[in-house]
Amino acid sequence: MDLYIIRHAIAESLGKENEFSDDRRALTEEGRDRMREIAKGLHRLGAEFDLILTSPLVRAVETAQVVAA
């Protein structure tokens, strides 16, 4: 069994004057693009995922979605 631990991609900065909370920070476009490239690299290396677990934070879920695709 292989275990891959992947940190979330680049996320939005906290808003000015706390426009939104940390748990609602989404990935930036750059973050999505870079994670797509990382996912392609993992695929080329033969990484396969039977199960993907993530925290409920928006940026973590979005990162998992990119990897799963």
All heavy atoms as TSV, in Angstrom:
chain	resi	resn	atom	element	x	y	z
A	1	MET	N	N	0.843	-1.171	0.000
A	1	MET	CA	C	0.000	0.000	0.000
A	1	MET	C	C	0.893	1.240	0.000
A	1	MET	O	O	1.876	1.318	0.716
A	1	MET	CB	C	-0.890	0.004	1.246
A	1	MET	CG	C	-1.641	1.306	1.397
A	1	MET	SD	S	-2.861	1.430	2.715
A	1	MET	CE	C	-2.007	0.930	4.140
A	2	ASP	N	N	0.518	2.186	-0.843
A	2	ASP	CA	C	1.198	3.474	-0.889
A	2	ASP	C	C	0.270	4.529	-0.317
A	2	ASP	O	O	-0.937	4.510	-0.563
A	2	ASP	CB	C	1.555	3.851	-2.327
A	2	ASP	CG	C	2.581	2.923	-2.935
A	2	ASP	OD1	O	3.552	2.586	-2.233
A	2	ASP	OD2	O	2.412	2.524	-4.097
A	3	LEU	N	N	0.844	5.446	0.433
A	3	LEU	CA	C	0.086	6.543	1.006
A	3	LEU	C	C	0.674	7.847	0.471
A	3	LEU	O	O	1.870	8.097	0.606
A	3	LEU	CB	C	0.179	6.516	2.539
A	3	LEU	CG	C	-0.472	7.669	3.275
A	3	LEU	CD1	C	-1.978	7.652	3.077
A	3	LEU	CD2	C	-0.127	7.595	4.767
A	4	TYR	N	N	-0.163	8.641	-0.163
A	4	TYR	CA	C	0.264	9.941	-0.676
A	4	TYR	C	C	-0.384	11.021	0.175
A	4	TYR	O	O	-1.593	11.012	0.376
A	4	TYR	CB	C	-0.191	10.129	-2.133
A	4	TYR	CG	C	0.409	9.150	-3.095
A	4	TYR	CD1	C	-0.201	7.924	-3.345
A	4	TYR	CD2	C	1.586	9.446	-3.767
A	4	TYR	CE1	C	0.347	7.019	-4.231
A	4	TYR	CE2	C	2.141	8.546	-4.662
A	4	TYR	CZ	C	1.518	7.333	-4.891
A	4	TYR	OH	O	2.057	6.444	-5.770
A	5	ILE	N	N	0.410	11.927	0.657
A	5	ILE	CA	C	-0.117	13.075	1.400
A	5	ILE	C	C	0.133	14.301	0.528
A	5	ILE	O	O	1.279	14.629	0.217
A	5	ILE	CB	C	0.562	13.218	2.776
A	5	ILE	CG1	C	0.275	11.964	3.607
A	5	ILE	CG2	C	0.064	14.479	3.480
A	5	ILE	CD1	C	0.984	11.923	4.932
A	6	ILE	N	N	-0.939	14.938	0.133
A	6	ILE	CA	C	-0.855	16.080	-0.787
A	6	ILE	C	C	-1.433	17.291	-0.083
A	6	ILE	O	O	-2.572	17.272	0.383
A	6	ILE	CB	C	-1.641	15.790	-2.083
A	6	ILE	CG1	C	-1.054	14.551	-2.764
A	6	ILE	CG2	C	-1.607	17.005	-3.001
A	6	ILE	CD1	C	-1.877	14.056	-3.936
A	7	ARG	N	N	-0.647	18.326	-0.014
A	7	ARG	CA	C	-1.111	19.575	0.605
A	7	ARG	C	C	-1.937	20.334	-0.419
A	7	ARG	O	O	-1.713	20.237	-1.622
A	7	ARG	CB	C	0.096	20.411	1.033
A	7	ARG	CG	C	-0.283	21.589	1.901
A	7	ARG	CD	C	0.981	22.291	2.413
A	7	ARG	NE	N	0.693	23.255	3.423
A	7	ARG	CZ	C	0.231	24.469	3.207
A	7	ARG	NH1	N	-0.018	24.860	1.980
A	7	ARG	NH2	N	0.006	25.295	4.200
A	8	HIS	N	N	-2.879	21.116	0.050
A	8	HIS	CA	C	-3.725	21.871	-0.875
A	8	HIS	C	C	-2.896	22.800	-1.749
A	8	HIS	O	O	-1.804	23.232	-1.381
A	8	HIS	CB	C	-4.807	22.646	-0.125
A	8	HIS	CG	C	-4.275	23.749	0.744
A	8	HIS	ND1	N	-3.879	24.960	0.249
A	8	HIS	CD2	C	-4.068	23.802	2.076
A	8	HIS	CE1	C	-3.459	25.723	1.233
A	8	HIS	NE2	N	-3.561	25.037	2.364
A	9	ALA	N	N	-3.437	23.109	-2.903
A	9	ALA	CA	C	-2.781	24.017	-3.846
A	9	ALA	C	C	-2.893	25.459	-3.337
A	9	ALA	O	O	-3.480	25.724	-2.280
A	9	ALA	CB	C	-3.433	23.885	-5.217
A	10	ILE	N	N	-2.344	26.367	-4.100
A	10	ILE	CA	C	-2.341	27.786	-3.723
A	10	ILE	C	C	-3.784	28.277	-3.568
A	10	ILE	O	O	-4.604	28.117	-4.474
A	10	ILE	CB	C	-1.612	28.632	-4.783
A	10	ILE	CG1	C	-0.173	28.161	-4.947
A	10	ILE	CG2	C	-1.666	30.112	-4.414
A	10	ILE	CD1	C	0.521	28.727	-6.168
A	11	ALA	N	N	-4.068	28.860	-2.421
A	11	ALA	CA	C	-5.416	29.351	-2.126
A	11	ALA	C	C	-5.424	30.869	-2.032
A	11	ALA	O	O	-4.381	31.511	-1.903
A	11	ALA	CB	C	-5.910	28.742	-0.813
A	12	GLU	N	N	-6.631	31.413	-2.106
A	12	GLU	CA	C	-6.803	32.859	-1.974
A	12	GLU	C	C	-6.276	33.329	-0.626
A	12	GLU	O	O	-6.336	32.593	0.361
A	12	GLU	CB	C	-8.291	33.212	-2.054
A	12	GLU	CG	C	-8.937	32.851	-3.361
A	12	GLU	CD	C	-10.452	32.986	-3.322
A	12	GLU	OE1	O	-11.037	32.775	-2.230
A	12	GLU	OE2	O	-11.015	33.294	-4.368
A	13	SER	N	N	-5.808	34.543	-0.600
A	13	SER	CA	C	-5.400	35.156	0.666
A	13	SER	C	C	-6.651	35.489	1.462
A	13	SER	O	O	-7.737	35.624	0.890
A	13	SER	CB	C	-4.621	36.442	0.404
A	13	SER	OG	O	-3.450	36.171	-0.317
A	14	LEU	N	N	-6.485	35.604	2.757
A	14	LEU	CA	C	-7.626	36.055	3.555
A	14	LEU	C	C	-8.044	37.429	3.075
A	14	LEU	O	O	-7.203	38.280	2.763
A	14	LEU	CB	C	-7.270	36.104	5.037
A	14	LEU	CG	C	-7.325	34.775	5.764
A	14	LEU	CD1	C	-6.790	34.933	7.184
A	14	LEU	CD2	C	-8.733	34.232	5.801
A	15	GLY	N	N	-9.339	37.640	2.990
A	15	GLY	CA	C	-9.859	38.903	2.480
A	15	GLY	C	C	-9.548	40.071	3.383
A	15	GLY	O	O	-9.328	39.911	4.578
A	16	LYS	N	N	-9.539	41.238	2.792
A	16	LYS	CA	C	-9.357	42.455	3.581
A	16	LYS	C	C	-10.534	42.584	4.537
A	16	LYS	O	O	-11.678	42.293	4.177
A	16	LYS	CB	C	-9.289	43.665	2.658
A	16	LYS	CG	C	-8.061	43.672	1.782
A	16	LYS	CD	C	-8.053	44.877	0.883
A	16	LYS	CE	C	-6.848	44.807	-0.033
A	16	LYS	NZ	N	-6.871	45.850	-1.047
A	17	GLU	N	N	-10.248	42.997	5.738
A	17	GLU	CA	C	-11.265	43.177	6.766
A	17	GLU	C	C	-12.069	41.886	6.972
A	17	GLU	O	O	-13.279	41.928	7.170
A	17	GLU	CB	C	-12.187	44.337	6.412
A	17	GLU	CG	C	-11.457	45.669	6.292
A	17	GLU	CD	C	-12.371	46.791	5.862
A	17	GLU	OE1	O	-13.607	46.655	5.975
A	17	GLU	OE2	O	-11.856	47.808	5.395
A	18	ASN	N	N	-11.402	40.737	6.840
A	18	ASN	CA	C	-12.044	39.432	7.038
A	18	ASN	C	C	-13.323	39.266	6.222
A	18	ASN	O	O	-14.376	38.921	6.728
A	18	ASN	CB	C	-12.341	39.181	8.514
A	18	ASN	CG	C	-11.123	38.662	9.222
A	18	ASN	OD1	O	-10.239	38.097	8.594
A	18	ASN	ND2	N	-11.073	38.839	10.517
A	19	GLU	N	N	-13.227	39.492	4.911
A	19	GLU	CA	C	-14.382	39.332	4.026
A	19	GLU	C	C	-14.895	37.895	4.061
A	19	GLU	O	O	-16.065	37.643	3.819
A	19	GLU	CB	C	-14.016	39.728	2.597
A	19	GLU	CG	C	-13.746	41.206	2.449
A	19	GLU	CD	C	-13.180	41.558	1.090
A	19	GLU	OE1	O	-13.009	40.658	0.259
A	19	GLU	OE2	O	-12.930	42.747	0.855
A	20	PHE	N	N	-14.012	36.956	4.292
A	20	PHE	CA	C	-14.418	35.564	4.430
A	20	PHE	C	C	-13.458	34.871	5.360
A	20	PHE	O	O	-12.371	35.332	5.610
A	20	PHE	CB	C	-14.496	34.845	3.080
A	20	PHE	CG	C	-13.242	34.939	2.265
A	20	PHE	CD1	C	-12.234	33.995	2.398
A	20	PHE	CD2	C	-13.064	35.964	1.359
A	20	PHE	CE1	C	-11.081	34.079	1.656
A	20	PHE	CE2	C	-11.899	36.049	0.605
A	20	PHE	CZ	C	-10.911	35.101	0.751
A	21	SER	N	N	-13.887	33.747	5.881
A	21	SER	CA	C	-13.069	33.048	6.861
A	21	SER	C	C	-12.085	32.100	6.180
A	21	SER	O	O	-12.218	31.769	5.005
A	21	SER	CB	C	-13.961	32.284	7.829
A	21	SER	OG	O	-14.687	31.301	7.132
A	22	ASP	N	N	-11.140	31.632	6.951
A	22	ASP	CA	C	-10.094	30.753	6.439
A	22	ASP	C	C	-10.662	29.483	5.826
A	22	ASP	O	O	-10.179	29.020	4.797
A	22	ASP	CB	C	-9.122	30.399	7.571
A	22	ASP	CG	C	-7.972	29.551	7.089
A	22	ASP	OD1	O	-7.304	29.958	6.119
A	22	ASP	OD2	O	-7.749	28.482	7.672
A	23	ASP	N	N	-11.707	28.926	6.406
A	23	ASP	CA	C	-12.238	27.656	5.903
A	23	ASP	C	C	-12.959	27.796	4.570
A	23	ASP	O	O	-13.245	26.801	3.910
A	23	ASP	CB	C	-13.153	26.992	6.935
A	23	ASP	CG	C	-14.335	27.836	7.330
A	23	ASP	OD1	O	-14.235	29.072	7.295
A	23	ASP	OD2	O	-15.371	27.248	7.686
A	24	ARG	N	N	-13.231	29.005	4.113
A	24	ARG	CA	C	-13.907	29.210	2.833
A	24	ARG	C	C	-12.964	29.677	1.727
A	24	ARG	O	O	-13.418	30.004	0.627
A	24	ARG	CB	C	-15.046	30.207	3.008
A	24	ARG	CG	C	-16.124	29.649	3.926
A	24	ARG	CD	C	-17.399	30.448	3.951
A	24	ARG	NE	N	-17.286	31.846	3.573
A	24	ARG	CZ	C	-17.881	32.839	4.190
A	24	ARG	NH1	N	-18.618	32.604	5.246
A	24	ARG	NH2	N	-17.750	34.070	3.773
A	25	ARG	N	N	-11.651	29.686	2.009
A	25	ARG	CA	C	-10.706	30.133	0.983
A	25	ARG	C	C	-10.618	29.089	-0.137
A	25	ARG	O	O	-10.337	27.925	0.091
A	25	ARG	CB	C	-9.312	30.350	1.561
A	25	ARG	CG	C	-9.262	31.521	2.511
A	25	ARG	CD	C	-7.842	31.919	2.888
A	25	ARG	NE	N	-7.083	30.806	3.434
A	25	ARG	CZ	C	-5.820	30.540	3.119
A	25	ARG	NH1	N	-5.186	31.285	2.243
A	25	ARG	NH2	N	-5.189	29.535	3.674
A	26	ALA	N	N	-10.858	29.533	-1.351
A	26	ALA	CA	C	-10.824	28.659	-2.522
A	26	ALA	C	C	-9.440	28.708	-3.171
A	26	ALA	O	O	-8.613	29.561	-2.842
A	26	ALA	CB	C	-11.883	29.110	-3.525
A	27	LEU	N	N	-9.217	27.797	-4.100
A	27	LEU	CA	C	-7.959	27.805	-4.850
A	27	LEU	C	C	-7.947	28.983	-5.809
A	27	LEU	O	O	-8.980	29.394	-6.333
A	27	LEU	CB	C	-7.804	26.516	-5.659
A	27	LEU	CG	C	-7.715	25.217	-4.886
A	27	LEU	CD1	C	-7.501	24.055	-5.860
A	27	LEU	CD2	C	-6.613	25.251	-3.852
A	28	THR	N	N	-6.760	29.494	-6.061
A	28	THR	CA	C	-6.602	30.504	-7.102
A	28	THR	C	C	-6.496	29.779	-8.442
A	28	THR	O	O	-6.293	28.560	-8.498
A	28	THR	CB	C	-5.316	31.328	-6.886
A	28	THR	OG1	O	-4.188	30.451	-7.002
A	28	THR	CG2	C	-5.310	32.028	-5.537
A	29	GLU	N	N	-6.622	30.507	-9.518
A	29	GLU	CA	C	-6.462	29.905	-10.853
A	29	GLU	C	C	-5.061	29.322	-11.003
A	29	GLU	O	O	-4.890	28.229	-11.545
A	29	GLU	CB	C	-6.749	30.945	-11.939
A	29	GLU	CG	C	-7.090	30.333	-13.271
A	29	GLU	CD	C	-8.269	29.363	-13.206
A	29	GLU	OE1	O	-9.295	29.664	-12.578
A	29	GLU	OE2	O	-8.154	28.264	-13.789
A	30	GLU	N	N	-4.064	30.038	-10.497
A	30	GLU	CA	C	-2.692	29.524	-10.526
A	30	GLU	C	C	-2.598	28.222	-9.715
A	30	GLU	O	O	-1.940	27.264	-10.135
A	30	GLU	CB	C	-1.708	30.548	-9.968
A	30	GLU	CG	C	-0.284	30.040	-9.944
A	30	GLU	CD	C	0.701	30.987	-9.269
A	30	GLU	OE1	O	0.292	32.030	-8.718
A	30	GLU	OE2	O	1.902	30.658	-9.297
A	31	GLY	N	N	-3.252	28.189	-8.578
A	31	GLY	CA	C	-3.246	26.989	-7.746
A	31	GLY	C	C	-3.843	25.799	-8.480
A	31	GLY	O	O	-3.302	24.693	-8.448
A	32	ARG	N	N	-4.982	26.031	-9.161
A	32	ARG	CA	C	-5.603	24.948	-9.936
A	32	ARG	C	C	-4.688	24.469	-11.052
A	32	ARG	O	O	-4.534	23.267	-11.257
A	32	ARG	CB	C	-6.923	25.430	-10.541
A	32	ARG	CG	C	-8.088	25.415	-9.597
A	32	ARG	CD	C	-9.381	25.603	-10.358
A	32	ARG	NE	N	-10.302	26.638	-10.042
A	32	ARG	CZ	C	-10.443	27.343	-8.955
A	32	ARG	NH1	N	-9.635	27.189	-7.981
A	32	ARG	NH2	N	-11.367	28.239	-8.794
A	33	ASP	N	N	-4.109	25.428	-11.776
A	33	ASP	CA	C	-3.218	25.069	-12.893
A	33	ASP	C	C	-2.018	24.258	-12.414
A	33	ASP	O	O	-1.664	23.245	-13.016
A	33	ASP	CB	C	-2.732	26.325	-13.622
A	33	ASP	CG	C	-3.838	27.034	-14.387
A	33	ASP	OD1	O	-4.898	26.412	-14.629
A	33	ASP	OD2	O	-3.648	28.218	-14.730
A	34	ARG	N	N	-1.406	24.715	-11.336
A	34	ARG	CA	C	-0.225	23.999	-10.820
A	34	ARG	C	C	-0.595	22.614	-10.300
A	34	ARG	O	O	0.144	21.653	-10.510
A	34	ARG	CB	C	0.457	24.829	-9.744
A	34	ARG	CG	C	1.147	26.066	-10.352
A	34	ARG	CD	C	1.773	26.954	-9.343
A	34	ARG	NE	N	2.955	26.322	-8.764
A	34	ARG	CZ	C	3.716	26.886	-7.832
A	34	ARG	NH1	N	3.431	28.086	-7.397
A	34	ARG	NH2	N	4.757	26.258	-7.352
A	35	MET	N	N	-1.745	22.488	-9.653
A	35	MET	CA	C	-2.165	21.177	-9.157
A	35	MET	C	C	-2.499	20.243	-10.316
A	35	MET	O	O	-2.235	19.038	-10.238
A	35	MET	CB	C	-3.343	21.308	-8.202
A	35	MET	CG	C	-3.714	20.010	-7.511
A	35	MET	SD	S	-2.340	19.112	-6.705
A	35	MET	CE	C	-1.884	20.234	-5.398
A	36	ARG	N	N	-3.046	20.763	-11.401
A	36	ARG	CA	C	-3.286	19.924	-12.596
A	36	ARG	C	C	-1.969	19.359	-13.114
A	36	ARG	O	O	-1.896	18.190	-13.488
A	36	ARG	CB	C	-3.986	20.735	-13.677
A	36	ARG	CG	C	-5.459	20.930	-13.446
A	36	ARG	CD	C	-6.139	21.592	-14.647
A	36	ARG	NE	N	-7.387	22.165	-14.230
A	36	ARG	CZ	C	-7.609	23.466	-14.050
A	36	ARG	NH1	N	-6.662	24.353	-14.282
A	36	ARG	NH2	N	-8.790	23.889	-13.646
A	37	GLU	N	N	-0.938	20.178	-13.135
A	37	GLU	CA	C	0.375	19.708	-13.593
A	37	GLU	C	C	0.935	18.649	-12.635
A	37	GLU	O	O	1.513	17.659	-13.068
A	37	GLU	CB	C	1.348	20.885	-13.720
A	37	GLU	CG	C	1.013	21.829	-14.860
A	37	GLU	CD	C	0.979	21.123	-16.209
A	37	GLU	OE1	O	1.919	20.350	-16.515
A	37	GLU	OE2	O	0.013	21.331	-16.964
A	38	ILE	N	N	0.769	18.863	-11.357
A	38	ILE	CA	C	1.227	17.885	-10.358
A	38	ILE	C	C	0.473	16.572	-10.534
A	38	ILE	O	O	1.060	15.489	-10.505
A	38	ILE	CB	C	1.060	18.448	-8.932
A	38	ILE	CG1	C	2.053	19.595	-8.713
A	38	ILE	CG2	C	1.225	17.362	-7.884
A	38	ILE	CD1	C	1.765	20.445	-7.492
A	39	ALA	N	N	-0.848	16.652	-10.733
A	39	ALA	CA	C	-1.660	15.446	-10.924
A	39	ALA	C	C	-1.231	14.691	-12.174
A	39	ALA	O	O	-1.165	13.454	-12.172
A	39	ALA	CB	C	-3.137	15.821	-10.993
A	40	LYS	N	N	-0.914	15.417	-13.239
A	40	LYS	CA	C	-0.414	14.768	-14.465
A	40	LYS	C	C	0.895	14.045	-14.182
A	40	LYS	O	O	1.123	12.938	-14.662
A	40	LYS	CB	C	-0.204	15.800	-15.575
A	40	LYS	CG	C	-1.478	16.328	-16.173
A	40	LYS	CD	C	-1.153	17.389	-17.218
A	40	LYS	CE	C	-2.399	18.106	-17.686
A	40	LYS	NZ	N	-2.073	19.194	-18.628
A	41	GLY	N	N	1.767	14.674	-13.415
A	41	GLY	CA	C	3.036	14.052	-13.053
A	41	GLY	C	C	2.834	12.793	-12.228
A	41	GLY	O	O	3.495	11.774	-12.457
A	42	LEU	N	N	1.903	12.833	-11.286
A	42	LEU	CA	C	1.594	11.644	-10.491
A	42	LEU	C	C	1.070	10.522	-11.378
A	42	LEU	O	O	1.431	9.357	-11.216
A	42	LEU	CB	C	0.561	11.977	-9.405
A	42	LEU	CG	C	1.062	12.816	-8.241
A	42	LEU	CD1	C	-0.110	13.312	-7.391
A	42	LEU	CD2	C	2.040	12.024	-7.387
A	43	HIS	N	N	0.242	10.879	-12.342
A	43	HIS	CA	C	-0.293	9.876	-13.267
A	43	HIS	C	C	0.832	9.243	-14.093
A	43	HIS	O	O	0.875	8.026	-14.266
A	43	HIS	CB	C	-1.341	10.516	-14.177
A	43	HIS	CG	C	-1.927	9.575	-15.172
A	43	HIS	ND1	N	-2.803	8.578	-14.813
A	43	HIS	CD2	C	-1.746	9.472	-16.504
A	43	HIS	CE1	C	-3.130	7.900	-15.893
A	43	HIS	NE2	N	-2.508	8.423	-16.929
A	44	ARG	N	N	1.746	10.083	-14.582
A	44	ARG	CA	C	2.878	9.569	-15.371
A	44	ARG	C	C	3.752	8.636	-14.540
A	44	ARG	O	O	4.352	7.705	-15.070
A	44	ARG	CB	C	3.708	10.726	-15.922
A	44	ARG	CG	C	3.090	11.397	-17.129
A	44	ARG	CD	C	4.062	12.338	-17.827
A	44	ARG	NE	N	4.480	13.442	-16.984
A	44	ARG	CZ	C	3.868	14.618	-16.908
A	44	ARG	NH1	N	2.785	14.850	-17.606
A	44	ARG	NH2	N	4.339	15.563	-16.126
A	45	LEU	N	N	3.812	8.884	-13.241
A	45	LEU	CA	C	4.597	8.022	-12.352
A	45	LEU	C	C	3.845	6.739	-11.975
A	45	LEU	O	O	4.391	5.878	-11.285
A	45	LEU	CB	C	4.968	8.788	-11.075
A	45	LEU	CG	C	5.965	9.924	-11.257
A	45	LEU	CD1	C	6.090	10.722	-9.966
A	45	LEU	CD2	C	7.324	9.371	-11.670
A	46	GLY	N	N	2.600	6.633	-12.415
A	46	GLY	CA	C	1.827	5.432	-12.137
A	46	GLY	C	C	1.047	5.460	-10.838
A	46	GLY	O	O	0.546	4.427	-10.388
A	47	ALA	N	N	0.916	6.625	-10.239
A	47	ALA	CA	C	0.152	6.721	-8.990
A	47	ALA	C	C	-1.320	6.445	-9.268
A	47	ALA	O	O	-1.897	6.971	-10.218
A	47	ALA	CB	C	0.308	8.117	-8.378
A	48	GLU	N	N	-1.894	5.583	-8.451
A	48	GLU	CA	C	-3.317	5.266	-8.542
A	48	GLU	C	C	-3.932	5.451	-7.167
A	48	GLU	O	O	-3.311	5.129	-6.158
A	48	GLU	CB	C	-3.516	3.823	-9.005
A	48	GLU	CG	C	-3.017	3.561	-10.412
A	48	GLU	CD	C	-3.240	2.134	-10.848
A	48	GLU	OE1	O	-3.925	1.374	-10.133
A	48	GLU	OE2	O	-2.729	1.772	-11.916
A	49	PHE	N	N	-5.150	5.947	-7.150
A	49	PHE	CA	C	-5.807	6.237	-5.888
A	49	PHE	C	C	-7.081	5.418	-5.767
A	49	PHE	O	O	-7.978	5.528	-6.598
A	49	PHE	CB	C	-6.132	7.730	-5.776
A	49	PHE	CG	C	-4.926	8.609	-5.927
A	49	PHE	CD1	C	-4.647	9.254	-7.123
A	49	PHE	CD2	C	-4.051	8.784	-4.874
A	49	PHE	CE1	C	-3.527	10.059	-7.261
A	49	PHE	CE2	C	-2.923	9.581	-4.999
A	49	PHE	CZ	C	-2.665	10.215	-6.198
A	50	ASP	N	N	-7.147	4.581	-4.752
A	50	ASP	CA	C	-8.360	3.827	-4.455
A	50	ASP	C	C	-9.309	4.651	-3.600
A	50	ASP	O	O	-10.520	4.452	-3.635
A	50	ASP	CB	C	-8.020	2.534	-3.702
A	50	ASP	CG	C	-7.167	1.590	-4.534
A	50	ASP	OD1	O	-7.406	1.505	-5.758
A	50	ASP	OD2	O	-6.277	0.958	-3.962
A	51	LEU	N	N	-8.752	5.565	-2.842
A	51	LEU	CA	C	-9.530	6.365	-1.911
A	51	LEU	C	C	-8.840	7.701	-1.730
A	51	LEU	O	O	-7.616	7.766	-1.595
A	51	LEU	CB	C	-9.610	5.634	-0.551
A	51	LEU	CG	C	-10.331	6.318	0.588
A	51	LEU	CD1	C	-11.827	6.420	0.286
A	51	LEU	CD2	C	-10.111	5.542	1.880
A	52	ILE	N	N	-9.623	8.755	-1.749
A	52	ILE	CA	C	-9.095	10.103	-1.484
A	52	ILE	C	C	-9.870	10.662	-0.303
A	52	ILE	O	O	-11.096	10.745	-0.339
A	52	ILE	CB	C	-9.235	11.023	-2.710
A	52	ILE	CG1	C	-8.393	10.490	-3.874
A	52	ILE	CG2	C	-8.830	12.455	-2.349
A	52	ILE	CD1	C	-8.533	11.283	-5.154
A	53	LEU	N	N	-9.148	11.007	0.737
A	53	LEU	CA	C	-9.747	11.616	1.930
A	53	LEU	C	C	-9.290	13.067	2.000
A	53	LEU	O	O	-8.140	13.368	1.695
A	53	LEU	CB	C	-9.302	10.875	3.186
A	53	LEU	CG	C	-9.640	9.390	3.245
A	53	LEU	CD1	C	-8.994	8.753	4.476
A	53	LEU	CD2	C	-11.136	9.188	3.270
A	54	THR	N	N	-10.169	13.940	2.420
A	54	THR	CA	C	-9.829	15.348	2.508
A	54	THR	C	C	-10.573	16.004	3.667
A	54	THR	O	O	-11.599	15.496	4.117
A	54	THR	CB	C	-10.174	16.079	1.182
A	54	THR	OG1	O	-9.790	17.442	1.283
A	54	THR	CG2	C	-11.645	15.997	0.863
A	55	SER	N	N	-10.038	17.108	4.113
A	55	SER	CA	C	-10.758	17.892	5.115
A	55	SER	C	C	-11.919	18.595	4.403
A	55	SER	O	O	-11.945	18.680	3.174
A	55	SER	CB	C	-9.820	18.912	5.766
A	55	SER	OG	O	-9.662	20.039	4.926
A	56	PRO	N	N	-12.864	19.152	5.141
A	56	PRO	CA	C	-13.986	19.842	4.513
A	56	PRO	C	C	-13.668	21.267	4.047
A	56	PRO	O	O	-14.527	21.921	3.466
A	56	PRO	CB	C	-15.043	19.858	5.620
A	56	PRO	CG	C	-14.257	19.835	6.882
A	56	PRO	CD	C	-13.030	18.990	6.580
A	57	LEU	N	N	-12.439	21.721	4.264
A	57	LEU	CA	C	-12.085	23.076	3.833
A	57	LEU	C	C	-12.184	23.173	2.310
A	57	LEU	O	O	-11.783	22.255	1.587
A	57	LEU	CB	C	-10.687	23.447	4.293
A	57	LEU	CG	C	-10.450	23.436	5.811
A	57	LEU	CD1	C	-9.019	23.808	6.125
A	57	LEU	CD2	C	-11.414	24.365	6.508
A	58	VAL	N	N	-12.685	24.292	1.820
A	58	VAL	CA	C	-12.919	24.477	0.384
A	58	VAL	C	C	-11.659	24.197	-0.427
A	58	VAL	O	O	-11.694	23.460	-1.420
A	58	VAL	CB	C	-13.462	25.898	0.096
A	58	VAL	CG1	C	-13.519	26.176	-1.388
A	58	VAL	CG2	C	-14.831	26.073	0.729
A	59	ARG	N	N	-10.539	24.754	-0.014
A	59	ARG	CA	C	-9.304	24.580	-0.795
A	59	ARG	C	C	-8.843	23.130	-0.826
A	59	ARG	O	O	-8.292	22.670	-1.816
A	59	ARG	CB	C	-8.200	25.497	-0.274
A	59	ARG	CG	C	-7.795	25.251	1.166
A	59	ARG	CD	C	-6.896	26.373	1.672
A	59	ARG	NE	N	-6.527	26.208	3.056
A	59	ARG	CZ	C	-7.223	26.693	4.082
A	59	ARG	NH1	N	-8.348	27.353	3.863
A	59	ARG	NH2	N	-6.800	26.516	5.305
A	60	ALA	N	N	-9.089	22.386	0.243
A	60	ALA	CA	C	-8.710	20.974	0.291
A	60	ALA	C	C	-9.619	20.137	-0.614
A	60	ALA	O	O	-9.148	19.272	-1.354
A	60	ALA	CB	C	-8.768	20.462	1.720
A	61	VAL	N	N	-10.906	20.416	-0.582
A	61	VAL	CA	C	-11.851	19.690	-1.434
A	61	VAL	C	C	-11.560	19.979	-2.906
A	61	VAL	O	O	-11.544	19.066	-3.735
A	61	VAL	CB	C	-13.313	20.066	-1.080
A	61	VAL	CG1	C	-14.285	19.495	-2.083
A	61	VAL	CG2	C	-13.647	19.601	0.334
A	62	GLU	N	N	-11.304	21.234	-3.244
A	62	GLU	CA	C	-10.990	21.580	-4.639
A	62	GLU	C	C	-9.705	20.899	-5.096
A	62	GLU	O	O	-9.627	20.430	-6.234
A	62	GLU	CB	C	-10.887	23.098	-4.795
A	62	GLU	CG	C	-12.210	23.802	-4.678
A	62	GLU	CD	C	-12.102	25.310	-4.797
A	62	GLU	OE1	O	-10.986	25.861	-4.673
A	62	GLU	OE2	O	-13.142	25.937	-4.995
A	63	THR	N	N	-8.713	20.836	-4.235
A	63	THR	CA	C	-7.461	20.153	-4.573
A	63	THR	C	C	-7.731	18.681	-4.828
A	63	THR	O	O	-7.240	18.107	-5.828
A	63	THR	CB	C	-6.415	20.326	-3.450
A	63	THR	OG1	O	-6.121	21.723	-3.315
A	63	THR	CG2	C	-5.142	19.561	-3.747
A	64	ALA	N	N	-8.507	18.046	-3.977
A	64	ALA	CA	C	-8.836	16.623	-4.142
A	64	ALA	C	C	-9.594	16.395	-5.445
A	64	ALA	O	O	-9.369	15.389	-6.128
A	64	ALA	CB	C	-9.653	16.146	-2.953
A	65	GLN	N	N	-10.468	17.306	-5.814
A	65	GLN	CA	C	-11.218	17.175	-7.061
A	65	GLN	C	C	-10.288	17.215	-8.272
A	65	GLN	O	O	-10.470	16.463	-9.226
A	65	GLN	CB	C	-12.294	18.263	-7.164
A	65	GLN	CG	C	-13.423	18.062	-6.184
A	65	GLN	CD	C	-14.361	19.247	-6.118
A	65	GLN	OE1	O	-13.991	20.379	-6.425
A	65	GLN	NE2	N	-15.582	18.985	-5.672
A	66	VAL	N	N	-9.298	18.083	-8.231
A	66	VAL	CA	C	-8.340	18.167	-9.328
A	66	VAL	C	C	-7.551	16.865	-9.426
A	66	VAL	O	O	-7.382	16.315	-10.513
A	66	VAL	CB	C	-7.365	19.368	-9.145
A	66	VAL	CG1	C	-6.234	19.319	-10.147
A	66	VAL	CG2	C	-8.128	20.689	-9.260
A	67	VAL	N	N	-7.083	16.358	-8.311
A	67	VAL	CA	C	-6.308	15.119	-8.307
A	67	VAL	C	C	-7.166	13.943	-8.771
A	67	VAL	O	O	-6.722	13.093	-9.550
A	67	VAL	CB	C	-5.701	14.846	-6.908
A	67	VAL	CG1	C	-5.077	13.473	-6.837
A	67	VAL	CG2	C	-4.686	15.930	-6.553
A	68	ALA	N	N	-8.411	13.893	-8.328
A	68	ALA	CA	C	-9.309	12.793	-8.701
A	68	ALA	C	C	-9.622	12.792	-10.195
A	68	ALA	O	O	-9.805	11.736	-10.796
A	68	ALA	CB	C	-10.598	12.884	-7.900
A	69	ALA	N	N	-9.662	13.995	-10.793
A	69	ALA	CA	C	-9.972	14.082	-12.224
A	69	ALA	C	C	-8.838	13.521	-13.047
A	69	ALA	O	O	-9.005	12.998	-14.105
A	69	ALA	CB	C	-10.243	15.530	-12.611
